[in-house]
Amino acid sequence: MFNANILPWGPFPPRLPQPRPRPLKVFTPGTEIKCKVVSVVSPNRICVIPEEFISEEINLTTRIIEEVRREGVVLKELKVGIKCLARNSSMSFCRGVLLEVGEDRCKVYYIDLGSIELCHNQEIFKYSHIFEDIPCLMVPVHLATIYPAGGPCWSATAIDKLKDAVIEHYSMFNVQVLDRPVSGSVAGVSVSSVPVQLIHRDYKLDIFDSEAELKEKTFNLAESLVSDGLAIRYSSQDNNKSRDNFLLRLQNLREKEKQYFQSVHYRMKSTTVSLYKVLENNFTWKKASLPLSSEFKCILTGLNKDGLYLQSFEEQSHNMSSINSGLNLRYGSSIPQKY
């Protein structure tokens, strides 16, 4: 750690590698992204994780499970709206928010899945601040080219068909981004969603034909509902009104469906990570932490009359890993040891 009185501007030095974009940033209009579908509420609300972020999702889940096993404290004061770490139906633990509190069970909204389940009170644990700075990897999307047939709301049959089709295709789809994310409000909560098409691509080859070519077979989720008479395509004129169509969808939500529309936080909340440029060299640097370049990515760890206390992002990650490894080596065992 070092003490510096610096400003975030100055001569332009060699650029550092850019930080990895958050999932929402890769959903640019006109792109096609391979994603895993993690939950389906209706064509209005489908939650996906880009394939390139699946490993991060697995790592987050592993960290949550380790935290619950090592430091988990069952949440005693159960209140609507507080964050928690809760078990879900797949017997894993996820970050969650309490929507309803009961005597034995609570209704939990799982932040990283976009799903809602009942969880036993003894399997709801105190939220840990170490997960506060990890943004949600899930992105809400909606099928923007269709609307319900026979009424303003999606029928139970259409929703069941949709869920079955997702499971049948192993929850992996190519997401075609049609427009920028659109925003609205549900029960006073600001929500957003990306207008998309979901297409599953499968490739087949006749192994008995030496001259056979690889054939692509596609399955369009929206068009499958149209084929079953459960949805109607928007006209080409209406299809360009992404925001208006989405707002109309929000007005026609069933009460049960509204609870799934929760705010999603993609930005880091408390830790400040920035690029700082050093203007002069007459600062009092701590010898062990002299910066290696005139521009570096760092975390603001303190502020007083002497200046700013900064720690390089790479050094902070390395130090925390070393500290955790040392603590686990000394105190991780459940059997008392002599030192």
C-alpha positions in Angstrom: 0.0 0.0 0.0 1.2 3.5 -0.7 0.3 7.1 0.1 -0.2 9.5 -2.9 -1.6 12.9 -3.6 -2.6 12.4 -7.2 -5.2 13.5 -9.7 -6.9 11.2 -12.3 -5.5 13.1 -15.3 -2.1 14.1 -16.8 0.2 13.0 -19.6 -1.0 10.0 -21.5 1.2 7.0 -20.8 1.0 3.6 -22.5 -2.5 2.1 -22.1 -3.1 -0.7 -19.7 -5.2 -3.7 -20.7 -8.9 -2.8 -20.5 -11.0 -4.5 -17.7 -13.2 -7.4 -18.7 -16.7 -6.1 -19.8 -19.8 -7.0 -17.8 -22.2 -9.4 -19.4 -24.7 -6.7 -20.5 -21.9 -4.9 -22.4 -21.6 -7.8 -24.9 -25.3 -7.5 -25.8 -24.9 -5.0 -28.6 -27.5 -4.7 -31.4 -26.9 -7.0 -34.4 -24.7 -9.5 -32.5 -25.4 -13.2 -31.9 -24.1 -14.5 -28.5 -24.2 -18.1 -27.3 -25.8 -18.2 -23.9 -27.1 -20.6 -21.2 -30.7 -20.1 -20.2 -30.8 -20.1 -16.4 -34.5 -19.4 -15.8 -37.7 -18.9 -17.8 -40.7 -17.0 -16.4 -42.5 -16.3 -19.7 -41.6 -14.8 -23.1 -41.5 -11.5 -21.2 -38.7 -12.6 -18.8 -36.0 -15.1 -19.8 -32.6 -14.9 -17.9 -29.4 -15.9 -19.7 -25.7 -16.0 -19.0 -23.3 -15.6 -22.0 -21.2 -18.7 -22.5 -17.9 -16.8 -21.9 -19.1 -15.9 -18.4 -20.3 -19.4 -17.4 -16.9 -20.2 -15.7 -17.3 -17.0 -13.6 -20.7 -18.2 -12.6 -19.3 -21.6 -11.5 -16.5 -19.9 -9.6 -19.0 -17.6 -7.8 -21.2 -20.5 -6.8 -18.1 -22.4 -5.5 -17.1 -19.4 -3.4 -20.6 -19.0 -1.9 -20.7 -22.7 -1.0 -17.2 -22.5 0.6 -18.3 -19.3 2.5 -21.5 -20.9 3.9 -19.6 -24.1 5.0 -16.8 -22.1 6.6 -18.5 -19.0 8.1 -22.2 -19.6 7.5 -24.5 -18.1 10.1 -28.2 -18.9 9.8 -30.1 -15.6 9.4 -32.2 -15.0 12.5 -33.8 -11.6 11.6 -35.7 -12.4 8.5 -37.0 -9.3 6.8 -38.4 -8.6 3.4 -35.9 -7.0 1.1 -32.6 -8.0 2.8 -29.9 -9.9 1.0 -28.9 -13.5 2.0 -27.1 -16.6 0.8 -29.8 -19.3 0.3 -30.0 -22.9 -0.9 -32.0 -23.5 -4.1 -33.7 -26.6 -5.6 -30.4 -27.7 -7.3 -29.0 -28.0 -3.7 -26.5 -25.2 -4.4 -26.2 -21.8 -2.7 -26.8 -18.5 -4.4 -27.1 -14.8 -3.5 -30.7 -13.9 -2.9 -33.2 -11.3 -1.7 -36.1 -12.2 0.6 -39.5 -11.4 -1.0 -41.8 -13.0 1.6 -41.2 -14.3 5.2 -43.0 -17.2 6.6 -42.8 -19.2 9.8 -40.9 -22.1 8.3 -40.1 -21.0 4.8 -39.3 -17.8 2.9 -39.8 -16.8 -0.7 -36.4 -16.0 -2.1 -35.5 -14.2 -5.4 -32.1 -15.6 -6.6 -30.1 -12.6 -7.9 -27.8 -14.6 -10.2 -30.6 -16.8 -11.7 -33.6 -14.6 -11.9 -35.7 -17.3 -10.3 -37.9 -17.5 -7.2 -38.3 -20.4 -4.9 -39.4 -21.3 -1.3 -36.4 -21.9 0.9 -36.5 -23.4 4.5 -35.5 -20.8 7.1 -32.7 -23.0 8.3 -31.1 -22.9 4.9 -31.0 -19.1 4.6 -27.6 -17.6 5.8 -26.3 -14.2 6.5 -25.1 -12.3 3.5 -21.3 -11.7 3.3 -19.9 -8.4 2.2 -17.2 -10.2 0.1 -19.9 -10.8 -2.5 -21.1 -7.2 -2.6 -18.7 -6.1 -5.3 -19.4 -9.0 -7.7 -22.0 -7.9 -10.3 -24.8 -10.1 -11.5 -23.7 -12.3 -14.4 -27.3 -12.9 -15.5 -29.0 -10.7 -18.2 -32.8 -10.5 -18.6 -34.1 -10.8 -22.1 -37.5 -11.0 -23.8 -38.8 -12.5 -27.1 -39.4 -9.2 -28.9 -40.9 -10.4 -32.2 -44.1 -12.0 -30.8 -47.1 -11.2 -28.6 -49.7 -13.5 -26.9 -52.5 -15.0 -29.0 -56.0 -14.6 -27.6 -55.4 -12.0 -24.9 -53.0 -9.5 -23.3 -51.2 -12.1 -21.1 -49.3 -15.2 -21.9 -51.3 -18.4 -21.3 -50.1 -21.1 -19.0 -49.9 -23.4 -22.1 -47.5 -21.0 -23.9 -45.3 -20.7 -20.8 -45.1 -24.5 -20.3 -44.3 -25.0 -24.0 -41.6 -22.4 -23.7 -40.0 -24.1 -20.7 -40.2 -27.5 -22.2 -38.5 -26.3 -25.4 -35.6 -24.7 -23.4 -35.1 -28.0 -21.5 -35.3 -30.1 -24.7 -32.5 -28.1 -26.2 -30.2 -28.3 -23.2 -30.8 -24.7 -22.2 -28.1 -23.5 -24.8 -29.2 -20.9 -27.3 -27.8 -18.4 -29.7 -29.2 -15.0 -28.6 -29.7 -12.6 -31.5 -29.7 -9.0 -30.1 -32.4 -7.0 -31.9 -32.0 -3.6 -30.1 -30.5 -1.8 -27.1 -31.8 -2.7 -23.6 -35.2 -1.1 -22.9 -36.3 0.1 -19.5 -39.6 0.4 -17.6 -41.1 0.1 -14.2 -42.9 -2.8 -12.4 -44.5 -2.1 -9.0 -42.2 0.9 -8.5 -39.0 -1.1 -9.4 -36.9 0.1 -12.4 -36.3 -2.9 -14.7 -34.7 -3.4 -18.1 -34.6 -6.2 -20.6 -32.8 -6.9 -23.9 -35.1 -7.5 -27.0 -33.9 -10.7 -28.6 -34.5 -13.8 -30.6 -33.5 -17.2 -29.2 -32.2 -19.7 -31.7 -30.8 -23.2 -31.0 -28.4 -24.3 -33.7 -27.6 -28.0 -34.2 -25.3 -29.6 -36.7 -25.8 -33.1 -38.1 -23.6 -35.3 -40.3 -24.6 -38.6 -41.9 -21.7 -40.9 -40.8 -22.6 -43.5 -43.4 -22.2 -41.1 -46.3 -18.6 -40.3 -47.0 -19.6 -37.3 -49.2 -22.2 -35.9 -46.8 -21.9 -32.3 -45.8 -22.5 -30.9 -42.3 -26.1 -29.7 -42.1 -27.3 -27.0 -39.8 -30.7 -27.4 -38.1 -32.2 -24.4 -36.3 -34.9 -24.1 -33.8 -36.4 -20.6 -33.2 -38.1 -20.3 -29.8 -40.5 -17.5 -30.8 -41.5 -19.2 -34.0 -42.2 -22.4 -32.3 -44.9 -20.6 -30.2 -46.3 -19.1 -33.4 -46.4 -22.5 -35.0 -48.4 -23.9 -32.1 -50.9 -21.0 -32.3 -49.9 -19.6 -29.0 -48.2 -16.4 -30.2 -48.6 -13.9 -33.1 -45.7 -12.1 -34.9 -45.5 -8.4 -34.7 -45.8 -6.7 -38.0 -42.5 -5.3 -39.5 -43.7 -1.8 -38.5 -44.5 -2.7 -34.9 -41.4 -4.8 -34.6 -39.3 -1.6 -34.7 -41.0 -0.2 -31.6 -39.0 -2.1 -29.0 -39.5 0.3 -26.1 -43.2 0.7 -26.7 -43.8 -3.0 -27.0 -41.9 -3.7 -23.8 -43.8 -1.1 -21.9 -47.0 -2.6 -23.1 -45.8 -6.0 -21.9 -45.1 -4.6 -18.4 -48.7 -3.2 -18.2 -50.2 -6.6 -19.0 -48.2 -8.6 -16.5 -50.0 -11.0 -14.3 -49.6 -10.4 -10.6 -47.6 -13.6 -10.1 -45.2 -12.6 -12.9 -44.5 -9.1 -11.5 -42.4 -10.4 -8.6 -39.8 -11.7 -11.0 -39.0 -8.2 -12.3 -36.3 -7.1 -9.9 -33.6 -4.6 -10.4 -30.3 -6.1 -11.7 -27.0 -4.5 -10.6 -24.2 -4.9 -13.1 -21.7 -2.3 -11.7 -19.4 -2.9 -8.8 -21.0 -1.2 -5.8 -18.4 -0.3 -3.2 -14.9 -0.9 -4.4 -13.6 1.9 -6.6 -11.4 0.5 -9.5 -9.9 3.2 -11.7 -7.0 4.1 -13.9 -4.8 6.8 -12.2 -2.1 8.8 -13.9 0.8 10.1 -11.9 1.5 13.8 -12.7 4.8 14.2 -10.8 7.4 12.1 -9.2 7.8 14.1 -5.9 5.3 12.0 -3.9 6.3 10.1 -0.8 5.9 6.5 -1.9 6.2 3.6 0.4 9.4 1.8 -0.8 7.9 -1.6 -1.0 5.0 -0.3 -3.1 6.6 2.0 -5.6 4.4 1.9 -8.8 6.0 0.3 -11.8 4.4 2.6 -14.3 3.0 6.1 -14.5 -0.5 4.7 -15.1 -2.0 1.8 -13.1 -5.3 0.2 -12.2 -6.0 0.6 -8.4 -8.4 0.4 -5.5 -9.0 3.4 -3.3 -8.6 2.0 0.2 -8.4 5.1 2.3 -8.5 8.9 2.4 -7.3 11.4 5.0 -5.5 14.8 5.2 -2.2 13.3 4.0 -3.7 12.1 0.7 -5.1 9.0 -0.9 -4.3 5.5 0.0 -4.2 3.3 -3.1 -3.4 -0.3 -3.8 -2.8 -1.6 -7.3 -5.5 -4.0 -8.4 -3.1 -6.7 -9.3 -1.2 -6.4 -6.0 -4.5 -6.4 -4.0 -5.7 -9.6 -5.7 -2.3 -11.3 -5.1 -2.2 -10.2 -1.5 -5.7 -11.4 -0.7 -5.0 -14.8 -2.3 -1.8 -15.1 -0.2 -3.6 -14.1 3.0 -6.5 -16.5 2.4 -4.1 -19.4 1.6 -2.2 -18.7 4.9 -5.3 -18.5 7.0 -6.7 -21.7 5.5 -3.4 -23.5 6.0 -3.3 -22.5 9.7 -6.9 -22.5 10.7 -8.8 -24.3 8.0 -8.7 -27.7 9.7 -11.5 -28.7 12.1 -9.0 -30.6 14.2 -7.1 -28.4 16.8 -3.3 -28.3 16.0 -0.3 -27.2 18.0 2.0 -24.6 16.7 
